[in-house]
Amino acid sequence: MEQDINITITDREGAIHKIQAPTDMAMNLMEVVRSYELAPEGTIGVCGGMAMCASCQCYVLSKTELPEMQDDEEAMLSEAFYVKDNSRLGCQIQITPEMEGLEVELAPES
Amino acid sequence: MITTDILIIGAGPTGLFTVFEAGLLKLKCHLIDALPQPGGQCSEIYPKKPIYDIPAYPEILAGDLTEKLLEQCKQFEPGFTLGERAETIEKQEDGSFIVTTNKGTKHQAPVIAIAGGLGSFEPRKPLIHNITDFEDKGVEYIIKDPEIYRNKKVVIAGGGDSALDWSIFLSDVASEVTLIHRRNEFRGHLDSVEKVQELKNAGKINLVTPAEVVGILGDDKVSGVVVKQAEHIEKEFEIETDHFIPLFGLSPKLGPIANWGLEIEKNAIKVNNSLDYQTNIPGIYAIGDVNTYPGKLKLILCGFHEATLMCQSAYQIINPGKRYVMKYTTVAGVDGFDGTRKEAPKAVVKKIE
């Protein structure tokens, strides 16, 4: 089994959570947040992870290298609210061993 | 007053399959949905996306699943109240309920099945500080009657299909159409994108990109919008308009159902999963994505199962003490309320000489 990685997530209330995420279950960042219930059910991952709702928007705080943004993620972010230069959709970030030390903050609900 | 046996709130896959299961028990259904078409998320959010875990369908598009469910239940003649949101519920002395929509349509039934998914779809409102002051005074999040824009100036914001399609449509109605989007790229059907390009070239749509509306001008109604454009250099300017229509999609909210006195946990309705998916109010059930219980999974196939058990329990409420045993459709066939009958062909009995 592959090693879990350490991720730091700041929730919408500002609380900081240091958590471990598996790298061998094809989980994405939105699903990791849901598995730890860091945001209420129904307020994150509304579309199920299709880059179609932006409820999993987060701000990437670390310099971690992440997969390049695809067209549908970019298009969704261009219609979302509270978007910043470091915005990403959690559902489009598959957890890999290279992401050890990733730090993100959840964007406000909208 | 619309009367029925089971009033279903939500016309998504779970609600539609309930019509079929109820029909087998000779119970009639009526559905209410805030969206203008049946199918729920399957038709609103991802009609062209495949689903791989519907039993016996290795792959089916969400839009096709809706079509199949409508076909499967059509002989049970469900009624629909579409484009209206269930707002209030009142328990009557005879034990039945009256549900009234936001448009005042009243429905009465002895059993309510809430199959509301993640809630009713509400427009996503852009973060413009004074936007709420202008709601229904020139700001509309949903286009209900395109005629109100005849010979008016209109500004549309958004980058998806609805922004493109309404810009195209209104270019023939309004005196002036401006489409504003944060990027130069739009995500929509290719022919819509090409049509907007054509109309832009012909001077029938003013395209302002990459830009966004940051303020609304006007006294008691909209007279213009403040636009921030960020191409090469950032600049702010005003566009005169009678209407501002932000089209940023819909997001589901539990909404008025949350105030019906039902036990809510994690934005979902708590039900009795060891028996019949009834809520804390007898006669009101919650099935599909809208409910929660230990081990709940928000899957369409789980909604189908929940709907089936729920209908058996509803039968007992509607027909107290009446005997019934579950029958296989292969054995009993399907008798529609429209007089049609489906049945297995009879075995051929013939002597071999």
Interface residues (C-beta under 8 A of the other chain):
Chain A: P40 E41 G42 T43 V46 C47 M50 M52 C53 S55 D71 D72 E74 A75 S78 E79 F81 Y82 S110
Chain B: Q41 I45 Y46 K49 L118 G119 R124 P126 L127 G158 G159 G160 H181 R182 R183 E185 R187 F248 G249 S251 P252 L254 K266 N267 A268 T292
